[in-house]
Amino acid sequence: MASGKNAIEMLPILIELAKEKCRDNNLDSRLECDQLLEIYFNTVEKMILIQNRRRINRYEWIDKVIEKGLPDGRKRFILYVLSAYLVNIRNLSEEEAIAEVKRFLDNSCRNYGNCEKIYESWIRSDLARVKRKGLRPARLEKLDNDLREHIRKIVGS
């Protein structure tokens, strides 16, 4: 089976062939119908896996920042990147997202001494905001220079 754009172009053709074969009641047509549908669903499944891998790779830098923390700009990172990533990309529940934000804050404190208190109510409010608005995380190049430089040092790019 073709890959990428060619696979996408083939999907409607496969469905039409399958419809034609599935309407026919003879055994050979039914077998062909089953084979065409199997090819169709395998292709769709592969396309979904590829898309998910691309999405995960696009946000890999965020996971690195969570693991290492930040020396400065924790609230800006949470506001512009982390909350949207956890809620709308990783689809975590509110409690799971809060746990990840706390892990990021703990890592920031442990690795950089950036331990100023950030209240859970503020975190919950921001998680609700990004969920309600369906926000996506800001791209690295869209962040302010100071925060972007801290992140680049951490992720090594």
Phi and psi in degrees as a GROMACS rama.xvg file:
@    title "Ramachandran Plot"
@    xaxis  label "Phi"
@    yaxis  label "Psi"
@TYPE xy
-66.3011  162.247  ALA-2
-118.009  167.685  SER-3
63.4818  -133.449  GLY-4
-63.1325  -36.5048  LYS-5
-61.1769  -38.3626  ASN-6
-63.6058  -41.6114  ALA-7
-62.2146  -41.4065  ILE-8
-67.5306  -27.6338  GLU-9
-78.8848  -22.9917  MET-10
-57.7208  -47.9176  LEU-11
-62.442  -34.9246  PRO-12
-65.8502  -44.4163  ILE-13
-60.4663  -42.8435  LEU-14
-62.9378  -43.7398  ILE-15
-63.4991  -42.2986  GLU-16
-62.1742  -43.73  LEU-17
-63.0965  -42.9063  ALA-18
-58.5638  -44.2323  LYS-19
-62.6352  -46.7578  GLU-20
-69.9377  -34.1247  LYS-21
-72.8595  -24.3745  CYS-22
-73.1067  -29.7358  ARG-23
-76.0458  139.421  ASP-24
-92.606  -3.71509  ASN-25
-79.2492  156.119  ASN-26
-61.5412  -42.4343  LEU-27
-60.9957  -42.8679  ASP-28
-64.8567  -38.8421  SER-29
-63.7131  -40.4821  ARG-30
-65.0935  -42.9838  LEU-31
-62.2547  -40.2352  GLU-32
-58.2888  -49.3941  CYS-33
-59.3231  -42.6922  ASP-34
-65.0556  -43.7367  GLN-35
-63.9068  -42.2944  LEU-36
-65.2942  -37.8268  LEU-37
-63.5337  -44.1858  GLU-38
-60.3924  -44.9725  ILE-39
-58.2721  -52.4491  TYR-40
-68.6541  -33.5776  PHE-41
-65.0558  -39.884  ASN-42
-65.2477  -45.7343  THR-43
-61.3144  -43.8827  VAL-44
-60.2232  -43.8096  GLU-45
-63.1031  -40.3172  LYS-46
-64.7565  -38.8333  MET-47
-65.7636  -43.0727  ILE-48
-61.9587  -42.0302  LEU-49
-63.3826  -44.6982  ILE-50
-62.4717  -42.1972  GLN-51
-64.8319  -39.3271  ASN-52
-62.5865  -42.8992  ARG-53
-62.2084  -42.417  ARG-54
-63.7012  -43.1756  ARG-55
-64.0602  -44.9501  ILE-56
-63.6984  -33.4198  ASN-57
-63.2933  -28.8946  ARG-58
-109.934  12.8502  TYR-59
-56.5094  -36.2158  GLU-60
-62.325  -30.7749  TRP-61
-67.0342  -41.342  ILE-62
-62.1363  -35.9237  ASP-63
-65.3899  -39.4892  LYS-64
-67.6695  -39.4006  VAL-65
-58.8617  -44.4856  ILE-66
-65.8582  -37.3715  GLU-67
-100.073  -23.266  LYS-68
82.3164  -176.136  GLY-69
-133.414  143.515  LEU-70
-74.8677  -25.1457  PRO-71
-156.545  154.347  ASP-72
85.6262  24.4835  GLY-73
-60.6401  -45.4968  ARG-74
-65.8099  -40.7128  LYS-75
-63.6851  -40.6313  ARG-76
-62.9914  -43.1836  PHE-77
-63.385  -46.6435  ILE-78
-63.6327  -45.9237  LEU-79
-94.5791  -20.8174  TYR-80
-129.16  -61.4839  VAL-81
-63.6034  -48.6833  LEU-82
-58.7616  -47.8397  SER-83
-64.0034  -39.1129  ALA-84
-62.6979  -47.7573  TYR-85
-67.8159  -40.9691  LEU-86
-83.8215  -45.5859  VAL-87
-103.383  -12.7132  ASN-88
-106.393  -52.66  ILE-89
-83.6259  -10.2679  ARG-90
54.3955  42.4085  ASN-91
-78.7822  152.993  LEU-92
-69.4366  168.146  SER-93
-59.0775  -43.7111  GLU-94
-66.2019  -40.8489  GLU-95
-65.0907  -40.7399  GLU-96
-65.0018  -42.1296  ALA-97
-61.2143  -41.874  ILE-98
-60.6206  -40.5896  ALA-99
-67.6194  -40.9329  GLU-100
-62.863  -42.8537  VAL-101
-63.6752  -37.0496  LYS-102
-63.5333  -43.2648  ARG-103
-59.3708  -45.83  PHE-104
-64.0035  -42.005  LEU-105
-61.6442  -41.9078  ASP-106
-66.6887  -36.2082  ASN-107
-64.1018  -41.827  SER-108
-66.992  -50.3688  CYS-109
-64.1536  -43.0601  ARG-110
-88.4353  -23.912  ASN-111
-131.025  -1.34342  TYR-112
71.1036  16.3861  GLY-113
-90.7975  86.5558  ASN-114
-114.882  9.42324  CYS-115
-56.9002  137.935  GLU-116
-64.3104  133.114  LYS-117
-121.305  120.481  ILE-118
-72.6  142.938  TYR-119
-61.4328  -33.7666  GLU-120
-62.5361  -36.8205  SER-121
-66.2865  -42.6675  TRP-122
-62.433  -47.3395  ILE-123
-59.2951  -41.3346  ARG-124
-62.4423  -42.0158  SER-125
-70.2537  -38.7647  ASP-126
-61.5344  -41.6946  LEU-127
-64.5724  -39.8553  ALA-128
-60.3842  -49.9364  ARG-129
-68.8187  -33.4314  VAL-130
-67.8613  -46.5982  LYS-131
-60.2267  -40.1993  ARG-132
-91.069  -9.02642  LYS-133
65.694  34.4083  GLY-134
-72.1843  148.221  LEU-135
-102.87  156.827  ARG-136
-64.409  144.758  PRO-137
-66.4053  144.428  ALA-138
-73.547  151.909  ARG-139
-52.7954  -42.7479  LEU-140
-70.2092  -13.8151  GLU-141
-89.3221  -10.4657  LYS-142
-77.0022  159.647  LEU-143
-64.3609  155.868  ASP-144
-55.0514  -43.934  ASN-145
-60.95  -51.6109  ASP-146
-64.9406  -42.2779  LEU-147
-59.1936  -41.9864  ARG-148
-66.7273  -40.6357  GLU-149
-59.2261  -44.6294  HIS-150
-66.7583  -43.1294  ILE-151
-60.998  -38.0084  ARG-152
-64.1732  -38.015  LYS-153
-72.5054  -43.9083  ILE-154
-87.0626  -7.48234  VAL-155
74.6408  33.3274  GLY-156
